[in-house]
Amino acid sequence: MNQSNLPYWRLSGFYFFYFATLGVLVPYWALYLQWEGFSARQIGELTAILLASRIIAPNIWGWIADHHGQRMRIVRIASFAAVLSFAAIFIDQSYLWIATVVLLFSFFWNAALPQFEVTTLQHLGEHSHHYSKIRVWGSVGFIIIVLLLGWLLEKFNAGLVPFALLFSLVGIWLFSLTVPESASRHLSLNHVPLSQLLKQPAVIAFLLICFLAQASHGPYYTFYTIYLEQYGYSRSLIGQLWALGVIAEVAIFLLMHRWLPRYGLMLVLMISLLLSVVRWLLIGLFPEQLPLLIIAQLLHAASFGTYHAVAIAWIHQHFTGRNQGRGQALYSSVSFGAGGAAGSLISGYWWESPGPLATFMLAALASAVAFAIAFFWLNKAESDTNYRSTRRH
C-alpha cells in the first residue's frame, strides 16, 4: 500500500477504538446487565435495542451524507453525541433508564461507522482490496480491551464495564477529529437510483444473506460469556477465548487482499457461511470441550472475518456514486441492525426455554439458509447480471 497521502494511522486509530468499544459491549455488556440484576429476557431486549437502532440510524445519516457531503463532520458530531448520551448511564440503573440511554447512545454511535467505511474506501481509491489492512487495527483494539477487561473483571466487579465503554467512546471521538474530510467527497458520475438497485435480485439475495448471517451471531454476542460461566470457565479464560476469535479474524484480514482477487467474492462468501454452521454446532453441542471451543473460536475468521470483508467489497462494487454512503448504511442496517436485533431478541426469549442448545441450533440453521440463498439464488442473480452487462458491451 504505497499511497503517500493515505492517513493510515489516523484511519486505523478510529477503527482501533470503535472496535475496542465492541470489545467491551459484545463479551461484557450482558455480564454487566446480569450483575445489575436483569433477567435473560431483559438482557436480550436491552441488547436488541442496542442493535435495532442500526436499522434506522445509519440510513438517516447516510442520506444526509450522500446529499450534503462532509462525511467526517457527521462522524465527529455523531461520535461526540454518543459520548454525551452514554455518560447518562451513571445517573440511574433502572430498566427503562438503561433502555433509553442505550437507544440514544446507539443512534449516534451506529451513525459513525458506515460513513467512516465510505471515507476509508475513498481514501484507498483503486486499492480498496487493501481495506482489511486498515480494518485489522479494529480487531487489535478488540483483542486488547477484551483481554485487559477480562483480567480486571477477575479482580473487580462488572461495574467497570460502563467506565471502559466511556473510555473507548472518547477515543473514537478524538480520532475522528484527526481524519481529513477532503477525500470523502470524490464520487463517481455514474448514478443508479437507489430504488432501482433495491429491485435487483442480486441485491435482495445479498441483503437476505447479511440479515441471516448476523442473526446467527445473536446467541454468541448476547450470551456467550454467561454461557461459558455456567460451565465453570473463568472470566479471564473467557476473555482469552473472545480474543482468540478476533486474533483469527486479524490473520484473515491480513490475507484478504490476496484471496478476494484470486478466489472471487462468491466462493469466499459461501465457504464463510458453511464454516459458520460448523461453528454454532460446536459451541451448542460441546460447551464442556475446551479444544472444540478453541476450534469454534478460530472459525470466527470465517463467520465474521471473511464474511465481513466480502460484504464490504460487494457493497462497494454494487453501490456506486451517490449511493456509496447509503449502501454501507443499508448493509449495516440489515445485518448488524435488523439481523443482530432479531438474533439477540430471539436468543433472549429462547435462552431459558428451550435453552442454549436449541438457541445455537437455530443459529446454525440461519447460517445454513444463508448458504442456500448464496448458492441457489445469489450465484444465479450475479451470473445473469454479468451476462446482461456483457451483451450490452
Buried (B, 14 or more C-beta within 10 A) or exposed (E): EEEEEBBBEBBBBBBBBBBBBBBBBBBBBBBBBBBBEBBBBBBBBBBBBBBBBBBBBBBEBBBBBBEEBBBBBBBBBBBBBBBEBBBBBEEEBEBEEBBBBBBBBBBBBBBBBBBBBBBBBBBBEEBBBBBBBBBBBBBBBBBBBBBBBBBBBEEEEBEBBBEBBBBBBBBBBBBBEBBEBEBBEEBEEEEBEBEEBEEBBBBBBBBBBBBBBBBBBBBBBBBBBBBBBEEEBEBBBBBBBBBBBBBBBBBBBEBBBEBBEEEEBBBBBBBBBBBBBBBBBBBBBBBEEBEBBBBBBBBBBBBBBBBBBBBBBBBBEBBBEBBBBBBBBBBBBBBBBBBBBBBBBBBBBBBEEEEBEBBBBBBBBBBBBBBBBBBEBBBEBBEEBEEEEEEEE
